[in-house]
Amino acid sequence: MPNYKTRENYGLIIATGSSEKDSEKKVFTKDINNISKFLQNNKISPILVVNPSLNNFKTFINVIKCHATDDHVTYFYFSCHGYEYGLKMLSENGELKSMSYRELKGYLDTIKGKKVLIIDSCHSGACITDIEDTTIVNSQFFNTSTNVGYAYNIPNAFRDKDYFVIAACAANQLTKFNSDGSHFTNKMCKSVDGCSTKPYATLKEIFEYVRNNGINAVCYPEESDYPIFGDSIIHANSTYYLVEAKVANVNGAGTDANIYIRFIGDKGSSGKYLLDHKNIDDFERNRVYKYIVQCNADVGNLKKIEISSDNTEKEPDLLLQYVKVTDTGKELFYKTGSLSSYWITKQHPSRIFSLSRINYHTYDVTITIGKEDGAGTDAGVRIQFYGTNGISGYYLLDSPIDDFERASFNTYRVKIDTNIGTLQYIKIDSDGKGKSPDFHITNVVIKDTATQRCYSSSKSAYFNSKCRNHTFILQPDSCTEYFVDIQVADEKDAGTNANIYIKLEGTNNKSDYILLDTPEKDDFERNTYNLFRIYGINLGTLKKVYIKNGNEGKGPGMKVQYIDVTDKSINKKYRAKCDYWIEKATVLEKSFDLVAQ
């Protein structure tokens, strides 16, 4: 086993900028100070590099490469300008230079162990985007070895088993800051205090904390319970278990005694580990507790756990309802059966419980809300899945943004622990609460992420005091996913704050107009790419794209350079060359021919 007492993990802070404004320099400095303290507080030794040249960057990569082993976790923080295709993270003779995500990963891949990336840059989500076929030539991005412009595939660069990534915003969004520094970095540095698994912090909990505080961050892996920070050094070769224990809701079920867990697998068993949170009362009646346990023994695939008590304090007895265990590295999930008959007492100070594997199934649920006034809602909305093998429980559809707004579509990832077979239909219900409890659903699309199969329902359903729940019969393989990328021209006043709508026409059918909007982001700014995902019936071979300007606000006109549409069902890309003003002075609605690329 590695020597756990003498090791340390390193962090490399890359901060690059060119601003001469004192206010922006102060923001820059605050972010550097905040992230440096954050890394140090989590037992990480930071190396700060400001405005590095390519040679500087290579030097520090080599320093870390010489230090890192397979058991290390190395941390990288980037604060610089970003684009959909890379980062302006280098400075050569006072001029900022860019590096593509692909090339950056090439350097980081030479470092052994696991890597954690924190990227505070505009468009930073592009490094883990799931767009699979975007290729672009852009002279701003060059091979730093040859300084020659080249074409390259940008997406998914860091979707790799050795990487954990949290980025400040989605691929088509900008970051925000004020006099206190970057919004993302500020929340990121406070995230550990908000984690239920303290003193460890998992990627999933950090991501949820940042999102719940109004930052539209993205991360990879999206559902990772692996601890990336803690008050002790994180070791890549250790096994970290996430233990979730629910105390039963009966008199005397809680305890003040010390409770321990032992892991038993097909390769052996571990020692005992104390389940304890600092400064809180653990194992209170009818409460759920989560713990990260670092296990230095390789016990293989889990078969059983032992829960034991030292029987100290006035109320030593304990009754658990269930225990769930996640092997965070292998992403294997286990649970006990009901434990409500197995008290842990002085007569029975320990109990061994068998574990069964949980095979989670994940669905992406996209719901379209009507366009009429009053179609949106503030109510709580839940979904239940019905399949050929069974029924799921109810799951709340909720995100950090305002859900179910008028003329919007919202996508939710729902993970269920029941094998329900092939989807047949769903039920959606409302709690009828809030100032505007009524709402109107016009379309539902569900994607089974395991099989990539889509299901949809075009039922028009009104939720009001007379009817708070509806059943939606699902039609399999009846929907298609489209990516729409709109390039705004690089001209004065070419951008807009007006509502922009799009409609697609193919050989089989024509869609309705769909509002294109990214929550918490200014879409359609001058000289920007604006990427949207839409779902609908299969339209066949695409022929036309229609764009409409709502003409709201000051200076609502917009000049469109081109529109790209990708039919994801066949990975076929179409382009409409526009070079056209969509405004009241010319026309507020315009169609363009789509040409296959």
ABEGO torsion letter per residue (X at the ends): XBBAAABBBBBBBBBBBABABAAAAAAAAAAAAAAAAAAAAAGBBBBBBBGBBAAAAAAAAAAAAAABBAABBBBBBBBBBBBAAEBBABBBGGBBBBBBAAAAAAAAAABBEBBBBBBBBBGAAAAABABAABBBBBAABBBAAAGBBBBBBABGAABBAABBBBBABBAABBBBBBAAEBAAAAAAAAAAAABAAOABBBAAAAAAAAAAAGBBBBBOBAABABBABBABBBBAABBBBBBBBBBBBBBGABBABBBBBBBBBAAEBBBBBBBBBBGBBBGBBGBBBBBBBBBABBAEBBABBBBBBAGBEABABBBBABBBBBBAAAGBBBBBBBAAABBBBAABABBBBBBBBBBBBBBBBBBBBBABBGABBABBBBBBBBBAAEBBBBBBBBBABBBGBBGBBBBBBBBBABBAEBBABBBBBBAGBEABABBBBABBBBBBAAAGBBBBBABBBBBBAABABBBBBBBBGABBBBBBBBBBBBBBGABBABBBBBBBBBAABBBBBBBBBBBGBBBGBBGBBBBBBBBBBBAEBBABBBBBBAGBEBGABBBBABBBBBBAAAGBBBBBBAGBBBBAABBABBBBBBBBX
